[in-house]
Amino acid sequence: MISGVSRRGFLAASAASASRVLGANDRVRLGIIGAGGRGQHLIRMAKAAGGNEFAAVCDAWDARRAQGAELIGAPVTQIADYRQLLDRKDIDAVIVATLDHHHAHMTAEACRAGKDVFVEKPMTSLPMQGHEVVKAVRETRRVVQVGVQQRSLANFIEAKQRFFDTGLIGQVNMVRTLWNANSGYLTPVPPGMERKPEGLDWDAVLGWLPKIPWDSKRYFNRFAYWDFSTGGQTGGLFVHMVDVVHWYLGLKAPLSAAAIGGIYRYNDGRDTADNINFILDYPQKLNVTFEATITDMIAKESADIVFMGSGGRLNIFRAGYRFLPAGGGEPVTAGGSPEPAHMANWLDCIRSRKQPNANVVDGHYAAMACHIGNLAYRQGQRAQWKKEWDV
């Protein structure tokens, strides 16, 4: 105890006091950890959302730090070690856009340093990491948004209100999700990168993973490897879709998962599947399926979430939605909506201290849907939900 206050309460109060109190019109001062392709995309989203300014950009590679700073277009400090960024008292919030295995611990550390956080999906790379993040948020009361942007897109919000909140969709016993021909899962190594760049700290990239020699394929085509991603297409793609299913239907944990797939075409050193199918079984008498292939790369990328209800069928993703009523009649359609809304929601919640649209508990269970499917795939048999995974 510290003067009658628990150590946990003291740490939470200390973290909270480390932050500025922001008014409704204050600009949020940001730092970003990870300035690769996804990090640069999130810089663009923050700039589009407005009401913020970047103070620092952090990456283990000096070239990407410089790219991030150039994209920001204003003077920022370039930092190699993320811990130095977290020590900055003039930064209100951080964006974590690193490789998957850094997401959880960097988010928890940022919370305890008094920062609000936008963390890329999946929130975790291993099942029990969610507990660390959820505990840190509960202790420090920081605002953490997970990067499953569908939660803030107008067409997704409208479809939930129109077809699910009203009960129009009826009883849903099966949801099919698919994301095929995503070219990001076949990223080539740029010429000349067979040798590690001088300004890239490979040990920092590896972090808590076992130390291995420079591997250009791992670095540039990370989704092909378990240690740098969360199952490749599963943690990178399915997490977006299953999060929508959880949100619309009020779900958390599946009962079990089955999976089948393999490396059928690209036997190039990868260890994640280039073709994969999941079936998740939920206690609400529901099956959720997922399919992904990078064999079919000639066809246009296809991604869809299909809710099959007794009252109708809803196809929805980022380009819009289409609802077919069960009794016939004209389809109900709508187009897509701008992505910066998710970043804007986070920034608004930093000022208001309200819960963001994609909170850490939901982030944990969306990632866990990927983890249990990955477990079923890797062990070659049905995987059952474990009580210890609950938060």
DABELSUL-V45047 format. One record per pair of residues at least 4 apart in sequence whose ideal C-beta (glycine too) atoms are under 6 Angstrom apart, sorted by the first residue. I is the first residue (numbers start at 1). J is the second residue. D is the distance in whole Angstrom. If there is no record, write none. Layout:
i: [I | I]
j: [J | J]
d: [D | D]
This chain:
i: [2 | 5 | 5 | 8 | 12 | 12 | 15 | 15 | 15 | 18 | 19 | 20 | 22 | 22 | 24 | 27 | 27 | 27 | 28 | 28 | 28 | 28 | 28 | 29 | 29 | 29 | 29 | 29 | 30 | 30 | 30 | 31 | 31 | 31 | 31 | 31 | 32 | 32 | 32 | 33 | 33 | 33 | 33 | 33 | 34 | 34 | 34 | 35 | 35 | 35 | 35 | 35 | 35 | 36 | 38 | 39 | 40 | 42 | 42 | 43 | 45 | 45 | 46 | 46 | 48 | 49 | 49 | 49 | 49 | 51 | 52 | 54 | 54 | 55 | 55 | 56 | 56 | 56 | 56 | 57 | 57 | 57 | 57 | 57 | 58 | 58 | 58 | 59 | 59 | 60 | 60 | 60 | 61 | 62 | 65 | 69 | 69 | 72 | 79 | 79 | 86 | 86 | 93 | 93 | 93 | 94 | 94 | 94 | 95 | 96 | 96 | 96 | 96 | 97 | 98 | 99 | 99 | 100 | 100 | 100 | 101 | 102 | 102 | 103 | 103 | 104 | 104 | 104 | 104 | 107 | 107 | 107 | 108 | 108 | 108 | 110 | 110 | 111 | 111 | 111 | 111 | 112 | 116 | 116 | 116 | 117 | 118 | 118 | 119 | 119 | 120 | 121 | 121 | 121 | 121 | 122 | 122 | 122 | 122 | 123 | 123 | 123 | 124 | 124 | 124 | 125 | 127 | 127 | 130 | 130 | 130 | 131 | 131 | 133 | 134 | 134 | 136 | 137 | 137 | 137 | 143 | 143 | 143 | 144 | 145 | 145 | 145 | 146 | 146 | 148 | 148 | 148 | 149 | 149 | 150 | 150 | 151 | 151 | 152 | 152 | 152 | 152 | 153 | 154 | 154 | 155 | 155 | 155 | 155 | 155 | 158 | 159 | 159 | 159 | 160 | 160 | 161 | 163 | 163 | 163 | 163 | 164 | 164 | 168 | 169 | 169 | 169 | 170 | 170 | 170 | 171 | 172 | 172 | 173 | 173 | 174 | 174 | 175 | 175 | 175 | 176 | 176 | 177 | 177 | 177 | 178 | 178 | 179 | 179 | 179 | 180 | 180 | 180 | 181 | 181 | 181 | 181 | 182 | 185 | 185 | 185 | 186 | 187 | 187 | 189 | 189 | 189 | 189 | 193 | 194 | 196 | 196 | 196 | 202 | 209 | 217 | 217 | 218 | 218 | 222 | 222 | 223 | 223 | 223 | 224 | 224 | 225 | 226 | 226 | 229 | 230 | 230 | 231 | 231 | 231 | 232 | 233 | 233 | 233 | 234 | 234 | 234 | 234 | 235 | 235 | 237 | 238 | 238 | 238 | 239 | 239 | 241 | 242 | 242 | 243 | 244 | 245 | 245 | 246 | 251 | 252 | 253 | 254 | 254 | 254 | 255 | 255 | 255 | 256 | 256 | 256 | 257 | 257 | 257 | 257 | 257 | 258 | 258 | 258 | 259 | 259 | 259 | 259 | 260 | 261 | 261 | 261 | 261 | 262 | 263 | 263 | 264 | 264 | 265 | 265 | 266 | 274 | 275 | 275 | 276 | 277 | 278 | 278 | 279 | 279 | 280 | 282 | 303 | 304 | 304 | 305 | 305 | 306 | 307 | 308 | 311 | 312 | 312 | 312 | 312 | 313 | 314 | 315 | 316 | 318 | 319 | 320 | 320 | 320 | 321 | 322 | 322 | 323 | 324 | 325 | 340 | 345 | 345 | 346 | 349 | 349 | 355 | 364 | 368 | 372 | 375 | 376 | 376]
j: [10 | 9 | 10 | 139 | 139 | 140 | 112 | 114 | 140 | 114 | 114 | 92 | 26 | 351 | 351 | 51 | 52 | 53 | 52 | 92 | 93 | 347 | 350 | 53 | 55 | 90 | 91 | 92 | 52 | 54 | 93 | 55 | 56 | 85 | 91 | 94 | 39 | 57 | 95 | 58 | 82 | 94 | 96 | 98 | 39 | 97 | 98 | 39 | 57 | 59 | 64 | 65 | 68 | 64 | 97 | 97 | 71 | 95 | 97 | 71 | 340 | 343 | 52 | 343 | 340 | 340 | 343 | 344 | 347 | 347 | 347 | 72 | 76 | 90 | 91 | 76 | 77 | 79 | 85 | 65 | 68 | 69 | 76 | 78 | 79 | 82 | 85 | 64 | 65 | 201 | 204 | 205 | 200 | 199 | 78 | 76 | 78 | 76 | 84 | 85 | 110 | 113 | 115 | 116 | 350 | 110 | 115 | 117 | 118 | 103 | 106 | 107 | 119 | 120 | 102 | 222 | 228 | 125 | 229 | 230 | 125 | 106 | 207 | 119 | 123 | 124 | 129 | 132 | 133 | 117 | 119 | 133 | 132 | 133 | 136 | 115 | 117 | 136 | 137 | 140 | 142 | 136 | 142 | 143 | 350 | 144 | 145 | 346 | 123 | 146 | 147 | 146 | 147 | 148 | 239 | 230 | 235 | 239 | 367 | 146 | 363 | 367 | 129 | 130 | 367 | 230 | 371 | 389 | 134 | 364 | 391 | 135 | 391 | 360 | 360 | 391 | 140 | 142 | 144 | 360 | 349 | 350 | 356 | 360 | 346 | 356 | 358 | 358 | 363 | 240 | 243 | 358 | 339 | 342 | 156 | 244 | 357 | 358 | 341 | 342 | 345 | 357 | 337 | 158 | 337 | 320 | 321 | 334 | 336 | 337 | 162 | 163 | 316 | 321 | 164 | 248 | 165 | 168 | 169 | 314 | 323 | 169 | 248 | 311 | 309 | 311 | 312 | 309 | 310 | 311 | 310 | 307 | 309 | 285 | 286 | 287 | 308 | 245 | 288 | 307 | 289 | 306 | 241 | 290 | 305 | 291 | 304 | 237 | 292 | 303 | 293 | 296 | 302 | 296 | 297 | 299 | 301 | 301 | 223 | 233 | 294 | 294 | 220 | 221 | 193 | 216 | 217 | 220 | 216 | 216 | 200 | 202 | 214 | 214 | 227 | 221 | 269 | 225 | 228 | 228 | 229 | 229 | 232 | 236 | 270 | 272 | 271 | 271 | 272 | 235 | 235 | 370 | 235 | 272 | 374 | 272 | 237 | 276 | 292 | 238 | 370 | 373 | 374 | 239 | 370 | 292 | 242 | 290 | 370 | 366 | 370 | 305 | 366 | 369 | 366 | 305 | 249 | 288 | 251 | 282 | 365 | 385 | 280 | 281 | 282 | 281 | 283 | 385 | 281 | 382 | 384 | 280 | 372 | 373 | 376 | 383 | 279 | 376 | 382 | 278 | 373 | 376 | 377 | 277 | 273 | 275 | 276 | 277 | 273 | 267 | 274 | 274 | 275 | 274 | 295 | 274 | 294 | 293 | 295 | 292 | 291 | 290 | 373 | 287 | 289 | 288 | 286 | 317 | 315 | 317 | 316 | 317 | 315 | 314 | 313 | 326 | 323 | 324 | 325 | 326 | 324 | 323 | 322 | 321 | 336 | 336 | 334 | 335 | 336 | 334 | 331 | 333 | 332 | 331 | 329 | 344 | 356 | 357 | 356 | 354 | 356 | 359 | 391 | 389 | 383 | 383 | 382 | 383]
d: [5 | 5 | 5 | 6 | 5 | 5 | 6 | 4 | 4 | 3 | 5 | 6 | 4 | 5 | 6 | 6 | 6 | 5 | 4 | 5 | 6 | 5 | 5 | 6 | 5 | 6 | 5 | 5 | 5 | 5 | 6 | 6 | 4 | 5 | 5 | 5 | 6 | 5 | 4 | 5 | 5 | 6 | 5 | 6 | 4 | 4 | 4 | 4 | 5 | 4 | 4 | 6 | 3 | 6 | 5 | 4 | 6 | 5 | 5 | 5 | 5 | 4 | 6 | 5 | 4 | 5 | 4 | 4 | 6 | 5 | 6 | 5 | 5 | 6 | 5 | 6 | 4 | 5 | 5 | 6 | 4 | 5 | 5 | 6 | 4 | 5 | 5 | 4 | 5 | 4 | 4 | 5 | 4 | 3 | 4 | 5 | 6 | 5 | 5 | 5 | 6 | 4 | 6 | 4 | 6 | 5 | 5 | 6 | 5 | 6 | 5 | 6 | 4 | 5 | 4 | 6 | 5 | 4 | 5 | 5 | 5 | 5 | 6 | 5 | 6 | 5 | 4 | 6 | 5 | 5 | 5 | 5 | 5 | 5 | 4 | 4 | 5 | 4 | 6 | 5 | 4 | 6 | 5 | 4 | 5 | 5 | 5 | 5 | 6 | 6 | 4 | 6 | 5 | 5 | 5 | 5 | 5 | 5 | 4 | 5 | 4 | 5 | 4 | 5 | 5 | 5 | 5 | 5 | 6 | 3 | 6 | 6 | 6 | 5 | 5 | 5 | 6 | 6 | 5 | 5 | 5 | 5 | 6 | 5 | 4 | 4 | 5 | 4 | 4 | 6 | 4 | 5 | 5 | 4 | 5 | 5 | 4 | 4 | 4 | 4 | 5 | 5 | 5 | 6 | 4 | 6 | 6 | 5 | 6 | 5 | 6 | 6 | 6 | 5 | 5 | 5 | 5 | 5 | 5 | 6 | 6 | 6 | 5 | 5 | 4 | 5 | 6 | 4 | 3 | 3 | 4 | 5 | 5 | 6 | 6 | 5 | 5 | 5 | 5 | 5 | 5 | 4 | 4 | 5 | 5 | 5 | 6 | 4 | 5 | 4 | 5 | 6 | 5 | 5 | 5 | 5 | 5 | 6 | 5 | 6 | 5 | 6 | 6 | 5 | 5 | 5 | 6 | 5 | 5 | 6 | 6 | 6 | 4 | 5 | 5 | 5 | 6 | 5 | 6 | 4 | 5 | 5 | 5 | 5 | 3 | 6 | 6 | 6 | 6 | 6 | 3 | 6 | 5 | 6 | 4 | 3 | 5 | 6 | 4 | 5 | 5 | 6 | 6 | 6 | 5 | 6 | 6 | 5 | 6 | 5 | 5 | 5 | 6 | 4 | 4 | 6 | 6 | 5 | 4 | 6 | 5 | 5 | 4 | 6 | 5 | 5 | 5 | 6 | 5 | 5 | 5 | 5 | 4 | 5 | 4 | 5 | 5 | 5 | 5 | 5 | 5 | 4 | 4 | 5 | 4 | 5 | 4 | 6 | 6 | 6 | 6 | 6 | 5 | 6 | 5 | 5 | 5 | 5 | 6 | 5 | 5 | 4 | 4 | 6 | 5 | 4 | 4 | 5 | 6 | 6 | 5 | 6 | 5 | 4 | 6 | 5 | 6 | 6 | 5 | 5 | 5 | 5 | 5 | 4 | 5 | 5 | 5 | 4 | 5 | 5 | 5 | 5 | 4 | 5 | 5 | 6 | 6 | 5 | 5 | 5 | 5 | 5 | 5 | 6 | 5 | 4 | 6 | 4]
